[in-house]
């Protein structure tokens, strides 16, 4: 087997935790689904998926080597990711903050713009960068053969889980937003939970900032 069962399960659980933690991808997909319908959400999701594939290919074909040669770039990327996720946590927890499922007024975009924005949102998502450059390598075991093949398999596991769960958010986004609008107290608790989860992710990632990229 190219990857161990423990590595596959560990990767699946990691991907699950990351995808259910509110971040830029979820916020964009949910906002588009609420404002422009499920079709727009799925077109945006396609762009997000392509972004994951680009990260996976780049990381497995040597892009990560740049961060080994120039370690401050890698540390800087992780610092920016921590700061951005901490900012999202603050936005959710501050008085008058906005939760993931609170609708916002957005104009209608073309399919190409929806796809492109989903792609760019994911490419600029610090969680995606840290996932492929820091987390996935932790599950690669040299005893199981080709590290590149393992990287692609583990990346495929992450992409599959992410796409399935994000598609679920697209489908249920409108229903959740409607329910929360009818129950303001639920909206407050959703925002607090989102902010707490984001804060926890920021703390966990901050602990990994000093670590350099591995060759």
C-alpha contacts under 8 A as a table, 3 or more apart, distances in Angstrom:
res1	aa1	res2	aa2	distance
1	X	4	X	6.69
1	X	144	X	7.30
2	X	144	X	5.69
2	X	145	X	6.64
2	X	146	X	7.73
2	X	149	X	7.30
2	X	150	X	6.13
3	X	7	X	6.45
3	X	8	X	6.71
3	X	140	X	7.54
3	X	141	X	7.42
3	X	144	X	6.00
3	X	150	X	5.88
3	X	153	X	7.66
3	X	154	X	7.98
4	X	7	X	5.18
4	X	8	X	6.32
4	X	141	X	7.90
4	X	144	X	7.22
5	X	8	X	5.11
5	X	9	X	6.08
6	X	9	X	5.19
6	X	10	X	5.89
7	X	10	X	5.01
7	X	11	X	5.96
7	X	139	X	5.21
7	X	140	X	7.33
8	X	11	X	5.15
8	X	12	X	6.11
8	X	139	X	7.97
8	X	154	X	6.64
8	X	157	X	7.50
9	X	12	X	5.02
9	X	13	X	6.17
10	X	13	X	5.22
10	X	14	X	6.11
10	X	139	X	7.51
11	X	14	X	5.06
11	X	15	X	6.03
11	X	136	X	7.22
11	X	139	X	7.07
11	X	154	X	6.55
11	X	157	X	7.19
11	X	158	X	6.81
12	X	15	X	5.14
12	X	16	X	6.08
12	X	157	X	6.39
12	X	158	X	6.30
12	X	161	X	7.16
13	X	16	X	4.96
13	X	17	X	6.23
14	X	17	X	5.26
14	X	18	X	6.25
15	X	18	X	5.17
15	X	19	X	6.07
15	X	158	X	5.28
15	X	161	X	6.67
15	X	162	X	6.77
16	X	19	X	5.31
16	X	20	X	6.25
16	X	161	X	6.72
16	X	162	X	7.25
17	X	20	X	5.48
17	X	21	X	6.24
18	X	21	X	5.23
18	X	127	X	7.78
19	X	22	X	7.29
19	X	26	X	7.83
19	X	162	X	5.84
19	X	165	X	7.12
19	X	166	X	7.37
20	X	165	X	7.80
21	X	194	X	7.18
21	X	197	X	6.30
21	X	198	X	6.57
22	X	25	X	7.97
22	X	26	X	5.89
22	X	27	X	6.88
22	X	100	X	6.94
22	X	194	X	6.20
22	X	197	X	7.76
22	X	198	X	6.79
23	X	26	X	5.51
23	X	27	X	6.10
23	X	85	X	7.32
23	X	88	X	7.45
23	X	127	X	7.97
23	X	198	X	7.77
24	X	27	X	5.15
24	X	28	X	6.08
24	X	121	X	6.76
24	X	122	X	7.52
24	X	125	X	6.42
25	X	28	X	5.28
25	X	29	X	6.12
25	X	48	X	7.31
25	X	118	X	7.44
25	X	121	X	6.46
25	X	122	X	6.18
25	X	125	X	7.42
26	X	29	X	5.20
26	X	30	X	5.89
26	X	100	X	7.63
26	X	166	X	6.94
26	X	169	X	7.64
27	X	30	X	5.30
27	X	31	X	5.96
27	X	100	X	5.55
27	X	101	X	7.74
28	X	31	X	5.23
28	X	32	X	6.13
28	X	118	X	7.43
28	X	121	X	7.83
29	X	32	X	5.29
29	X	33	X	6.07
29	X	41	X	5.41
29	X	44	X	6.45
29	X	45	X	6.72
29	X	118	X	7.74
29	X	166	X	7.72
29	X	169	X	7.71
29	X	170	X	6.44
30	X	33	X	5.08
30	X	34	X	6.11
30	X	41	X	7.10
30	X	100	X	7.33
30	X	101	X	6.68
30	X	169	X	6.59
30	X	170	X	5.94
30	X	173	X	5.68
31	X	34	X	5.25
31	X	35	X	6.09
31	X	100	X	7.89
31	X	101	X	7.30
31	X	102	X	7.95
31	X	103	X	6.28
31	X	104	X	6.83
32	X	35	X	5.18
32	X	36	X	5.51
32	X	37	X	6.89
32	X	38	X	7.98
32	X	40	X	6.30
32	X	41	X	5.54
32	X	44	X	7.87
32	X	106	X	7.78
33	X	36	X	5.52
33	X	37	X	4.57
33	X	38	X	4.91
33	X	39	X	7.45
33	X	40	X	6.09
33	X	41	X	4.55
33	X	170	X	5.75
33	X	171	X	7.85
33	X	173	X	6.44
33	X	174	X	6.83
34	X	37	X	5.81
34	X	38	X	7.62
34	X	103	X	6.45
34	X	173	X	6.22
34	X	174	X	5.10
34	X	177	X	7.52
35	X	103	X	7.09
35	X	104	X	7.28
35	X	105	X	6.96
35	X	106	X	6.22
35	X	107	X	7.94
35	X	108	X	7.99
36	X	39	X	7.80
36	X	40	X	5.92
36	X	41	X	7.70
36	X	108	X	6.39
37	X	40	X	5.60
37	X	41	X	6.57
38	X	41	X	4.86
38	X	42	X	6.23
38	X	170	X	6.03
38	X	171	X	6.25
39	X	42	X	5.17
39	X	43	X	6.27
40	X	43	X	5.13
40	X	44	X	6.14
40	X	111	X	7.13
40	X	114	X	6.82
41	X	44	X	5.11
41	X	45	X	6.07
41	X	170	X	5.63
42	X	45	X	4.76
42	X	46	X	6.25
42	X	167	X	6.93
42	X	170	X	6.92
43	X	46	X	5.17
43	X	47	X	6.78
43	X	111	X	6.47
43	X	114	X	6.25
43	X	115	X	5.54
44	X	47	X	5.26
44	X	48	X	6.44
44	X	114	X	4.97
44	X	115	X	4.66
44	X	116	X	7.62
44	X	117	X	7.06
44	X	118	X	4.73
44	X	119	X	7.65
45	X	48	X	4.87
45	X	49	X	6.17
45	X	115	X	7.36
45	X	118	X	6.33
45	X	163	X	7.44
45	X	166	X	7.37
45	X	167	X	7.23
46	X	49	X	5.07
46	X	50	X	6.39
46	X	115	X	6.39
46	X	118	X	7.39
46	X	119	X	7.89
47	X	50	X	5.18
47	X	51	X	6.34
47	X	114	X	7.67
47	X	115	X	4.46
47	X	116	X	6.06
47	X	117	X	7.22
47	X	118	X	4.60
47	X	119	X	4.18
47	X	120	X	7.89
48	X	51	X	5.06
48	X	52	X	6.53
48	X	115	X	7.68
48	X	118	X	4.81
48	X	119	X	4.72
48	X	120	X	7.82
48	X	121	X	7.30
48	X	122	X	5.49
49	X	52	X	5.16
49	X	53	X	6.43
49	X	119	X	7.44
49	X	159	X	7.07
49	X	163	X	6.79
50	X	53	X	5.02
50	X	54	X	6.23
50	X	119	X	6.42
51	X	54	X	5.13
51	X	55	X	6.33
51	X	119	X	5.06
51	X	120	X	7.31
51	X	122	X	5.57
51	X	123	X	5.57
52	X	55	X	5.12
52	X	56	X	6.12
52	X	122	X	7.15
52	X	123	X	7.64
52	X	128	X	7.32
52	X	159	X	6.62
53	X	56	X	5.01
53	X	57	X	6.11
53	X	159	X	7.75
54	X	57	X	5.28
54	X	58	X	6.00
55	X	58	X	5.18
55	X	59	X	5.94
55	X	123	X	7.55
55	X	128	X	7.69
55	X	129	X	7.25
55	X	132	X	6.75
56	X	59	X	5.30
56	X	60	X	6.13
56	X	132	X	6.57
56	X	151	X	7.73
56	X	152	X	6.76
56	X	155	X	6.00
57	X	60	X	5.28
57	X	61	X	5.98
57	X	152	X	7.60
58	X	61	X	5.35
58	X	62	X	6.44
58	X	63	X	5.14
58	X	64	X	7.54
59	X	62	X	5.80
59	X	63	X	5.00
59	X	64	X	5.21
59	X	132	X	6.41
59	X	133	X	6.54
60	X	63	X	7.17
60	X	64	X	7.55
60	X	148	X	5.54
60	X	151	X	6.14
60	X	152	X	6.96
61	X	148	X	7.45
62	X	65	X	5.28
62	X	66	X	7.64
63	X	66	X	5.85
63	X	67	X	7.82
64	X	67	X	5.46
64	X	68	X	6.91
64	X	133	X	6.24
64	X	213	X	7.68
65	X	68	X	5.04
65	X	69	X	6.41
65	X	215	X	6.58
66	X	69	X	5.22
66	X	70	X	5.99
67	X	70	X	4.98
67	X	71	X	5.08
67	X	72	X	7.56
67	X	73	X	6.01
67	X	74	X	5.06
67	X	213	X	5.97
68	X	71	X	5.41
68	X	74	X	7.79
68	X	212	X	7.16
68	X	213	X	5.17
68	X	214	X	6.29
68	X	215	X	6.00
70	X	73	X	5.81
70	X	74	X	7.30
71	X	74	X	5.22
71	X	75	X	6.32
71	X	212	X	6.02
71	X	213	X	6.72
72	X	75	X	4.97
72	X	76	X	5.80
73	X	76	X	5.00
73	X	77	X	6.12
74	X	77	X	5.10
74	X	78	X	6.38
74	X	212	X	7.07
74	X	213	X	6.74
75	X	78	X	5.16
75	X	79	X	6.15
75	X	209	X	5.86
75	X	210	X	6.70
75	X	211	X	7.58
75	X	212	X	6.95
76	X	79	X	5.03
76	X	80	X	6.14
77	X	80	X	5.20
77	X	81	X	6.20
77	X	126	X	7.46
77	X	129	X	7.99
77	X	130	X	7.91
78	X	81	X	4.97
78	X	82	X	6.17
78	X	126	X	7.43
78	X	130	X	6.60
78	X	205	X	7.50
78	X	206	X	7.77
78	X	209	X	5.82
79	X	82	X	5.13
79	X	83	X	6.16
79	X	206	X	7.26
79	X	209	X	6.43
80	X	83	X	5.09
80	X	84	X	6.06
80	X	126	X	7.27
81	X	84	X	5.15
81	X	85	X	6.18
81	X	125	X	7.80
81	X	126	X	4.47
81	X	127	X	6.59
81	X	130	X	7.64
82	X	85	X	5.30
82	X	86	X	6.00
82	X	126	X	7.88
82	X	202	X	5.07
82	X	203	X	7.71
82	X	205	X	6.22
82	X	206	X	6.06
83	X	86	X	5.07
83	X	87	X	6.08
83	X	202	X	7.52
84	X	87	X	4.99
84	X	88	X	6.36
84	X	126	X	7.55
85	X	88	X	5.02
85	X	89	X	6.27
85	X	198	X	6.18
85	X	199	X	7.26
85	X	201	X	7.56
85	X	202	X	5.79
86	X	89	X	4.98
86	X	90	X	6.22
86	X	198	X	6.69
86	X	199	X	5.77
86	X	202	X	5.59
87	X	90	X	5.01
87	X	91	X	6.15
88	X	91	X	5.02
88	X	92	X	6.34
88	X	195	X	7.22
88	X	198	X	6.97
89	X	92	X	5.23
89	X	93	X	6.16
89	X	194	X	7.20
89	X	195	X	4.18
89	X	196	X	6.75
89	X	197	X	7.76
89	X	198	X	5.07
89	X	199	X	5.40
90	X	93	X	5.11
90	X	94	X	5.63
90	X	195	X	6.69
91	X	94	X	5.66
91	X	97	X	5.27
91	X	98	X	6.61
91	X	195	X	7.60
92	X	97	X	4.92
92	X	98	X	5.45
92	X	99	X	5.58
92	X	191	X	5.46
92	X	192	X	6.64
92	X	194	X	6.73
92	X	195	X	4.94
93	X	97	X	6.14
93	X	191	X	6.63
93	X	192	X	5.71
93	X	195	X	5.33
93	X	196	X	7.73
94	X	97	X	5.18
97	X	191	X	7.78
98	X	102	X	6.49
98	X	191	X	6.88
99	X	102	X	5.51
99	X	187	X	7.39
99	X	190	X	6.82
99	X	191	X	4.60
99	X	194	X	7.18
100	X	191	X	7.27
100	X	194	X	7.62
101	X	173	X	6.95
101	X	176	X	6.97
101	X	177	X	5.38
101	X	180	X	7.90
102	X	177	X	6.14
102	X	180	X	7.89
102	X	181	X	7.91
102	X	187	X	7.89
103	X	177	X	6.86
109	X	113	X	5.99
109	X	114	X	6.18
110	X	113	X	5.22
110	X	114	X	6.17
111	X	114	X	5.04
111	X	115	X	6.06
112	X	115	X	5.12
112	X	116	X	5.94
113	X	116	X	4.98
113	X	117	X	5.89
114	X	117	X	5.28
114	X	118	X	6.13
115	X	118	X	5.17
115	X	119	X	6.22
116	X	119	X	5.07
116	X	120	X	6.15
117	X	120	X	5.07
117	X	121	X	5.84
118	X	121	X	5.15
118	X	122	X	6.30
119	X	122	X	5.35
119	X	123	X	6.23
120	X	123	X	5.01
120	X	124	X	6.09
121	X	124	X	5.34
121	X	125	X	6.02
122	X	125	X	4.82
122	X	128	X	6.87
123	X	128	X	7.34
123	X	129	X	7.66
124	X	129	X	7.95
125	X	128	X	5.50
125	X	129	X	6.67
126	X	129	X	5.05
126	X	130	X	6.11
127	X	130	X	5.25
127	X	131	X	5.97
128	X	131	X	5.02
128	X	132	X	6.40
129	X	132	X	5.53
129	X	133	X	6.01
130	X	133	X	5.19
130	X	134	X	5.20
130	X	135	X	6.61
131	X	134	X	5.67
131	X	135	X	4.84
131	X	136	X	6.09
132	X	135	X	6.12
132	X	136	X	5.43
132	X	137	X	7.41
132	X	155	X	7.74
133	X	136	X	6.85
133	X	137	X	6.98
133	X	213	X	7.55
134	X	137	X	6.09
134	X	138	X	7.13
134	X	213	X	7.04
135	X	138	X	5.45
135	X	139	X	7.42
136	X	139	X	5.53
136	X	140	X	7.02
136	X	151	X	7.05
136	X	154	X	6.98
136	X	155	X	7.46
137	X	140	X	5.24
137	X	151	X	7.26
139	X	154	X	7.98
140	X	147	X	6.28
140	X	150	X	6.20
140	X	151	X	6.79
141	X	144	X	5.71
141	X	145	X	7.63
141	X	147	X	7.25
142	X	145	X	5.59
142	X	146	X	7.10
142	X	147	X	6.35
144	X	147	X	7.94
145	X	150	X	7.85
146	X	149	X	5.39
146	X	150	X	6.39
147	X	150	X	5.01
147	X	151	X	6.09
148	X	151	X	4.96
148	X	152	X	6.34
149	X	152	X	5.15
149	X	153	X	6.25
150	X	153	X	5.10
150	X	154	X	6.04
151	X	154	X	5.22
151	X	155	X	5.92
152	X	155	X	4.97
152	X	156	X	6.02
153	X	156	X	5.01
153	X	157	X	6.35
154	X	157	X	5.09
154	X	158	X	6.39
155	X	158	X	5.07
155	X	159	X	6.12
156	X	159	X	5.07
156	X	160	X	6.02
157	X	160	X	5.26
157	X	161	X	6.31
158	X	161	X	5.35
158	X	162	X	6.01
159	X	162	X	5.03
159	X	163	X	5.94
160	X	163	X	5.30
160	X	164	X	6.18
161	X	164	X	5.28
161	X	165	X	6.16
162	X	165	X	5.39
162	X	166	X	5.87
163	X	166	X	5.15
163	X	167	X	5.88
164	X	167	X	5.16
164	X	168	X	6.35
165	X	168	X	4.91
165	X	169	X	6.42
166	X	169	X	4.96
166	X	170	X	6.33
167	X	170	X	5.00
167	X	171	X	6.31
168	X	171	X	5.11
168	X	172	X	6.23
169	X	172	X	5.32
169	X	173	X	5.43
170	X	173	X	5.34
170	X	174	X	7.93
171	X	174	X	7.38
172	X	175	X	5.32
172	X	176	X	6.14
173	X	176	X	5.25
173	X	177	X	6.10
174	X	177	X	5.18
174	X	178	X	6.17
175	X	178	X	5.17
175	X	179	X	6.22
176	X	179	X	5.12
176	X	180	X	6.10
177	X	180	X	5.16
177	X	181	X	6.14
178	X	181	X	5.22
178	X	182	X	6.50
179	X	182	X	5.24
179	X	183	X	6.37
180	X	183	X	4.95
180	X	184	X	6.10
180	X	186	X	5.95
180	X	187	X	5.26
181	X	184	X	5.98
181	X	187	X	7.25
183	X	186	X	5.54
183	X	187	X	6.72
184	X	187	X	4.99
184	X	188	X	6.48
185	X	188	X	5.10
185	X	189	X	6.42
186	X	189	X	5.11
186	X	190	X	5.99
187	X	190	X	5.07
187	X	191	X	6.20
188	X	191	X	5.20
188	X	192	X	6.27
189	X	192	X	4.97
189	X	193	X	6.03
190	X	193	X	5.16
190	X	194	X	6.07
191	X	194	X	5.11
191	X	195	X	6.10
192	X	195	X	5.14
192	X	196	X	6.08
193	X	196	X	5.11
193	X	197	X	6.15
194	X	197	X	5.27
194	X	198	X	6.17
195	X	198	X	5.12
195	X	199	X	6.05
196	X	199	X	5.03
196	X	200	X	6.19
197	X	200	X	5.10
197	X	201	X	6.27
198	X	201	X	5.10
198	X	202	X	6.19
199	X	202	X	5.04
199	X	203	X	6.29
200	X	203	X	5.15
200	X	204	X	6.25
201	X	204	X	5.12
201	X	205	X	6.10
202	X	205	X	5.19
202	X	206	X	5.96
203	X	206	X	5.00
203	X	207	X	6.47
204	X	207	X	5.40
204	X	208	X	7.04
205	X	208	X	5.26
205	X	209	X	6.62
206	X	209	X	5.22
207	X	210	X	7.35
208	X	211	X	5.60
209	X	212	X	7.93
